[in-house]
Amino acid sequence: MISSFGLSNSVRGSALLCLFAACASMAKSPAPGVLRVAWLGADDAPSSLRLRELRHTLGKQAAVRSIASTLELAAAPDKPVVWPALKALEPHVVILDFAVPPDLGKVVPNYQAVVKNLLALPSGPEVIVCTRTGKPGAAAFNEAVRKFAKSGFAENIQLADFESVAADGALARMVLNCTQRPEDGATIHRGSQRTLEEIDRIYASMPPVSYVAPADHLRWLPRTVRVLRQGGTLRVVMLGDSIINDTSRSSWELLVERDYPKVHIVKITSVRGSTGCQWYKQPGRVHRFVLDHAPDLVIIGGISQGETVDSIRDVLQQIRSRSKADILLMTGPFGGIDPRQRASWEATRAKPYGTELRKLAERNKAGFLDLQAVWGKYVADSGQEVKWFM
């Protein structure tokens, strides 16, 4: 038996995979969708070298803006050097690479002051703190930095320890897999959380997933189809609740990339537990959680929509008013009901939400995936008891 985490995510990811299977330092603001990174710290040779290497590795995937500062200066939010530039940039990631300060006793409280103010930025950036190498006092400074990073002061903190980990691409990978926490329990995560080897191992332990998509399933996903057929980058935003988060964690995009080797998928997962479009439709949230990432495809789903499509319609219209992205609407998975218990399953399927969601998709030329039906068929055909999936 495998965990429900790996299994359920993989089934949901399979449905998305099958859906696509029929298709073969800056003076101006970064372009929409570009990852915004603030480099805050020393203006010395080691820091400059790291900065150049990071920009080279990230290329056009990110705009890295350097703001020279000492730790002491950055810890004072009333100073005009640092904070206006950070507020204007609204970074997704902030990298702290300070030089060894003269007073090592103030390292931790100064880092706390810096991060406290960073977390107050509307973008809720992930903060990466770096150790130093080859400088007098570096050993004691690095111990203080590690102590701070592991103290649990904030969830957003990651440690780039250049004393113990080779710098070869490690910092860029941290940036590309960052997690923002902009407000009220919501997160925006980039990147994949599994490897292809892990995915293959999970699928090998499962009953096979069998799903035949409707003939017209890609009719209203023209941007997605074009990228799959011609190659290039496909930017996908997944919007919803913890169910969408789990679906994203299947890392379905790696399977699509394997089937379409000319395609690179940039996946952004914007989620908040037990939250549907009634929350995302509020002012500013569609921009922060969807449009700020310049998607080609927006996937909206989960089980927290309140069994109504009204708020989904509102979010869909907000997206359409400012973006040409494809939109895919999904029902939630089947839950704990055994689809082989005919009466209870038919009662679940008879609820109007799924039908209304399909109609909403048709009226607004959006894609539709009945994930509940896919899930239910899989469980019914698997030969396993429902509790095996929990």
Secondary structure, DSSP 8 states (H G I E B T S, - for coil): ---HHHHHHHHHHHHHHHHTTT----SS---TT-EEEEEEE--SHHHHHHHHHHHHHHGGGEEEEEEE--HHHHT-TT-TTTHHHHHHH--SEEEEE----S-GGGHHHHHHHHHHHHHTSTT--EEEEE---SSTTHHHHHHHHHHHHTTTS-TTEEEE-TTTS--TTHHHHHHHT-EE--STT-EEEES-SS-HHHHHHHHHTS--------TTTTTT-HHHHHHHHH-EEEEEEEEESHHHHHHHTT-HHHHHHHHSTTEEEEEEEEE-TT--HHHHTSTTHHHHHTGGG--SEEEE--S-STT-SHHHHHHHHHHHHH---EEEEE----TT--TTSHHHHHHHHTSHHHHHHHHHHHHTT-EEE-HHHHHHHHHHHH-S-GGGG-
